[in-house]
Amino acid sequence: MAKQLNVFVENRPGRLESVAKSLRNSDINVRAFAIQDRGDFGLMKLIVDKPKQAQLALAEQGFACAMKDTLAVSVPDQPGNLHKLMAALAENQINIIDAYGFVLDPSKQGVCCVEIENLPQTNAAQAVEDAGFTILEDEQLYNL
Amino acid sequence: MTEKFWNKEIETAPRDQIEKLQVQGLKKVIQWALDTPFYGKKLKKSEINSPDDFNCIADLTKLPFTTKDDLRNNFPRGLLAVDMSEVVRIHSSSGTTGIPTVIYFTQDDVNRWSDIVARSIIATGARKGDIFQNMMTYGLFTGGLGLHYGAEKVGMTVIPVSSGNTKRQVQIMKDFQSTVVHATPSYLMHLHSVIEQSGPGLAGLALRKTFVGAEPHSENTRLKIEEMFGIDAYNSYGLSELNGPGVAFECEFKDSMHVWEDAYIVEIIDPATGQQLPAGEEGEVVLTNLIRQATPLIRYRTRDLAYLTNEPCRCGRTHQRLSRITGRTDDMLIINGVNVFPSQIEEIIMQIPEVGTNWQICLDKDGALDKLTVNVEIYSKMFSGDASQIEKLRSRIKEELRASIVINPIVRLHEPGFLPVSEGKAKRVIDNRPKI
């Protein structure tokens, strides 16, 4: 399963810059990121080439940072595929905590990173694969 | 013809008569105190073995002081002077580090206290026939029940609304034509802003007086309240260790608060040396309770700063008057009338594993009311990476603080390293409230 870093950041100027700086200083390459906004704080979600090192670098700078499993699904970049993926999860009563997507290769491939509630207790991976999607493994994702 | 005094003979007694009453009272208190485990030891250490060792008011200084720590360290029954079956009431306040203080009352104690509160009420010119809406919190806190019993004794019509629910307070003021209310100054200002917003303003109200207490405030605040409502506001002083409200109260002339000296011996001391200070000099208020058998309290250091005046009052009362409380000798905060020690907040925060060791509290004004913001840091090692964890943590801190200090705080969670570090003299309390 692919790893994602969730970093606690306060909602005030300069915080994301500070995260980015720590990563730059440790020569970490960010593959994808998103922000989950919760009012006076947020979580910065990062997919990076070296998750373990990135976590250490951020922890060293004092950031509260946790490594989470994320379902990184390769989604063909065509109309209807997001729905197809969501339907597969919905049919199995699987709840999504947070998700973000990006296009990797226009009109060919996109990626959907989905954080699933109680992931280990669900059949999320199976459901997604049964619907015809490919789940990207760690290395595949980091070396996009 | 309305009565001006509740007990004219005592309220206007010559000084030597008051001192005689105090000596008699103190002899009784020493007798009661010797029956408690705490004073039994403490008084004997000061070589006071019987009430006969005490013969004039100057002997007061032979007696040792009692502190809040004494009350905490002897919780729950170290200062109990009667059999528990004689106790009809318990009042308690939360302690500085989790240990509460407790005060017991016999039926006679409650009666004597109520009598002193009744005297206070009459001194302000309120009386039987007034409709009294008590907006002070009922419960373990003494502010609500103290005035309640005194007002009933006077024969006022008492509406025991307790605090909060401002819209309902206003409705009740209209429905029952309340003439006298009891509240903290900041709550009255808040009440006024709610009345203003809700249409017809003060029209339809019958209010004529208010007793204010539980919160230090300035003369300007009083004037503002009086002007806003078009009423008279009377300052009061009391603390739960000394029964509660009614230790001192302003008379109709509103020029400092008469300490009811037949019930409470008041001293002002230099907090550093413990030496008594003369009238007019500011120092720590020290009180001895002469009217409570179940929990005697001798020379209790209140940690409140004030001064006395013994000049004659136009009302004819001879009891000395206490100034407004000008400050504290410790770091106690008063937040919307509730006494809070920063250490209480620290205690609660530090029990929660998901927060770090640094914390800070900020006090601001939100309209007329106080707003408490508690700032804590997320503890990195306990962070799961889920936003829901953070939200749960926030509610938990809020809930635990609300339960223990009875104040609804705003909780802000910060990244590790945001707050000043816990070593040294980090500034933990930031009070931005304008001095009222």
Chai-1 contact restraints between the chains, C-beta under 6 A:
chainA,res_idxA,chainB,res_idxB,connection_type,confidence,min_distance_angstrom,max_distance_angstrom,comment,restraint_id
A,N6,B,G385,contact,1.0,0.0,6.0,A-B,restraint_1
A,F8,B,I378,contact,1.0,0.0,6.0,A-B,restraint_2
A,E10,B,H414,contact,1.0,0.0,6.0,A-B,restraint_3
A,E10,B,E415,contact,1.0,0.0,6.0,A-B,restraint_4
A,Q36,B,A387,contact,1.0,0.0,6.0,A-B,restraint_5
A,R38,B,A387,contact,1.0,0.0,6.0,A-B,restraint_6
A,L43,B,A387,contact,1.0,0.0,6.0,A-B,restraint_7
A,G62,B,P416,contact,1.0,0.0,6.0,A-B,restraint_8
A,G62,B,G417,contact,1.0,0.0,6.0,A-B,restraint_9
A,A64,B,I378,contact,1.0,0.0,6.0,A-B,restraint_10
A,A64,B,S380,contact,1.0,0.0,6.0,A-B,restraint_11
A,A64,B,F383,contact,1.0,0.0,6.0,A-B,restraint_12
A,A64,B,P416,contact,1.0,0.0,6.0,A-B,restraint_13
A,A66,B,F383,contact,1.0,0.0,6.0,A-B,restraint_14
A,A66,B,S384,contact,1.0,0.0,6.0,A-B,restraint_15
A,A66,B,G385,contact,1.0,0.0,6.0,A-B,restraint_16
A,K68,B,G385,contact,1.0,0.0,6.0,A-B,restraint_17
